[in-house]
Structures are given as structure tokens and as C-alpha cells.
Amino acid sequence: MKTVLITGANRSIGLETTKQLSEKGLFVYLGARDLAKGEEVVKELNKKGFQNIKAIQIDVTNAESVLEAKNIVEKEKGKLDILINNAGILGDIPQSPSATSIENIQKVFDTNFFGVITVTQAFLDLLKRSENPRISNITSGLGSLTLHSDPTWKYYSIKAISYVSSKTALNAFTVTLAYELKDLPFKINSIDPGYTATDFNHHNGPGSVESAASFIIKHTLLDENGPTGKFFSNDIEDESEESPW
């Protein structure tokens, strides 16, 4: 049974991804900042028939919390097969480049960028013990500088500096890490689940959490011939589903 850790998994897309992976027979560590809330979610999932899910406390902005989570996984499983870096925040709105405070930008980067690096580096040794390690960095189409430079793009007007730049930086981490580990059996990709109706955006998105989770899983459970160092988006309508950087 493969083991997966999903950060920020106690609600929305992370929760739905947990449910779908459980149904596929994986053991899922449901990452949550508040352990009690995570455990309550797992109890509800168990009542609905979902198995092989365990809540684990992990605050991606707290290195000690991340290390404690890593030690638990190592003690219980000895390795990690899949890491889904899902935890993310939007930050205070509005986010104009000329007026948004440095504190606002730093807060978003602490979770969306530095938090991902902290978690990934901490769990890398456990992932290297897997025969087919996978890392999926959950990003956004708003992280694409190419699309942001295209006035015909449907989201062209959304220029939230904190969130946009944090996801662009996250994409850069994906590219560089995938290159570093290219000679190992890793598959490391940025995955945009699309504009999805969640608590994150006050349920404004047109997509469903079911579709978002399914898309993440499709581009995470790759075989040995699957791509690495790519940017996939549920909002890209051609067959490749690959977004420009």
C-alpha cells in the first residue's frame, strides 16, 4: 500500500483528494494545522466508509511542526511514496503591486513558497526510499507569467501580487527540483486544479472539488514513463493539459 501525505487536507480540494486516494487503496496522512480538527474530519470520513486515513499535525510555516510530522511518518511507515504540497493561502485582498504591504506578501510566501520547500526538504529522505516517489506542488494558473502577458487570457485582469508571485515562485521550485532529481525515479510537477469553488475563494469558482481532486490525482499517479518538471492545468483545454510557464 502506497503512502501519501497531503498538506492542508482537512477541507476543500485537499479533503476531496484524500477521499479519492483512499478509494484507490492508498494510505493517506491527512495534514492539518489543528490536529483535533483533522481527527474530527477523519472520524467523519470513517463513518462514510473511507479507510486508511490518519490525521497528522503539520503547519508548513513551522519547521518544528514539519519535522515532528516527518518523524511520525518515518516511525510508522519508514518511507513516503507521494507528497502533495496542497496547503496554500490567498492573503489579504486587494493586492495591488503598488500598495500591498511587505508583511502581506511575506505571509503568503511563507505558506505558498517557503512552506513547500520546508516540507519537501524535510521529507525528501523518506521519498528517496520509495521505488516511485512523486511530488505534486499544487499551484495556480495565475502563476503563469506567459498567460499574465496575454490580454486575451480570461483571467488577465487578476493581478494579485502576493498570491500570483508566490505561485510563480513555486513553479520555479518545481522546475529546479525536478532537474536536480532527474536521474532518480522522481516525478515532480506543478498541478493547477483550476478555478474551483471552495472556501478559499468564497465558492466563486466554476469548477468542482471532485474535478479538481481527480485532476491532481491523474497527474500525480504517474508511471515510470510519466513526465517530470511540467505544469499541468485543469483550465487548459487542449489534450496536453499543459500550461505555459
MOHUKA-V718918 format. One line per field, one symbol per residue. phi: phi as a letter, one per 40 degrees, with the letter a starting at -180 (. if undefined). psi: psi as a letter, one per 40 degrees, with the letter a starting at -180 (. if undefined). A space follows every 50 residues. Layout:
BEGIN
phi = ???
psi = ???
END
This chain:
BEGIN
phi = .cbbbbcfbcafcccccdccccccgccbcccacbccccccccdcccccgc bfbbcbcabccbccccccccccccccbgabcbbbcbdabcgcbcbcdcbc cdcccccccdccbccccdcccccccccccccbcbbbccbadccccccccb ccccbdccbcdccdcccccccccdcccccdbccbccbbbcbbcgcbcadd bffccccbcccccdcdcdcbcccccccbgbbbbcccccccfcccc
psi = hihihhifeeibdddddddddddeeihhhhhidhdddddddddddddeeh ifhhihhhheehdddddddddddddddeihdhhhgdhiidiiiighdeeh idddddddddddcdddddddddeddddeeidgihhhhhaideehdddeeh eehdfdegfhddddddddddddddddddddedeifihhihhheihihidd fffeieiiddddddddddedgiaeeiiifihiheeheiddfhii.
END
